[in-house]
Amino acid sequence: MKGYIQVYTGNGKGKTTAALGLALRASGAGLKVYFAQFIKGMDYSELYSVKRLSDNITLKQYGRECFIYKEPDEEDFKVARNGFSEVTKIIAEGKYDIVVLDEINIAIYYKLISVEEVLELLDNKPENVELVLTGRNVDKKIIERADLVTEMKEIKHYYQKGIHARKGIES
């Protein structure tokens, strides 16, 4: 099966959730999924769900804490760089049918990883590997290179009323 490049972006909720849904569907079809979470290093409910599906889905975090409200520090750069290096090797091996690079667009936006490096990764992926890139602020070069781009657009969100992330819904 030919692998394509998908992008889930936008300011709306649901990018990671859509990628997890794809991983769940793929697992049900017997496909192998590697789910790499950049930026994220905190405890999210999806970590527990994926552990139950560990025969087909592997999830690894390449982040510490979510630094979206502050600037990344040297350790954030190091963790992201090491993660990108590891994921590049995993993709090249071709043993996973789908590789999700969750929040890679944010990693590019904060210059933890260069857009040129990611474009090179996209150009050199094995033919059969499907790549999914998530995160807001996607670079136009990534959009041009992708086969499918979905934008999650926020129209209304209860965060604006001061409602925090709820376990099992947003975290």
Stockholm file with secondary structure:
# STOCKHOLM 1.0

chainA/1-171         MKGYIQVYTGNGKGKTTAALGLALRASGAGLKVYFAQFIKGMDYSELYSVKRLSDNITLKQYGRECFIYKEPDEEDFKVARNGFSEVTKIIAEGKYDIVVLDEINIAIYYKLISVEEVLELLDNKPENVELVLTGRNVDKKIIERADLVTEMKEIKHYYQKGIHARKGIES
#=GR chainA/1-171 SS CCCCEEEEESSSSCHHHHHHHHHHHHHHTTCCEEEEEEECCSCCHHHHHHHHTTTTEEEEEEESSCCTTSCCCHHHHHHHHHHHHHHHHHHHHTCCSEEEEETHHHHHHTTSSCHHHHHHHHHHSCTTCEEEEECSSCCHHHHHHCSEEEECCCSCCGGGGTCCCCTTTTC
#=GC SS_cons         CCCCEEEEESSSSCHHHHHHHHHHHHHHTTCCEEEEEEECCSCCHHHHHHHHTTTTEEEEEEESSCCTTSCCCHHHHHHHHHHHHHHHHHHHHTCCSEEEEETHHHHHHTTSSCHHHHHHHHHHSCTTCEEEEECSSCCHHHHHHCSEEEECCCSCCGGGGTCCCCTTTTC
//
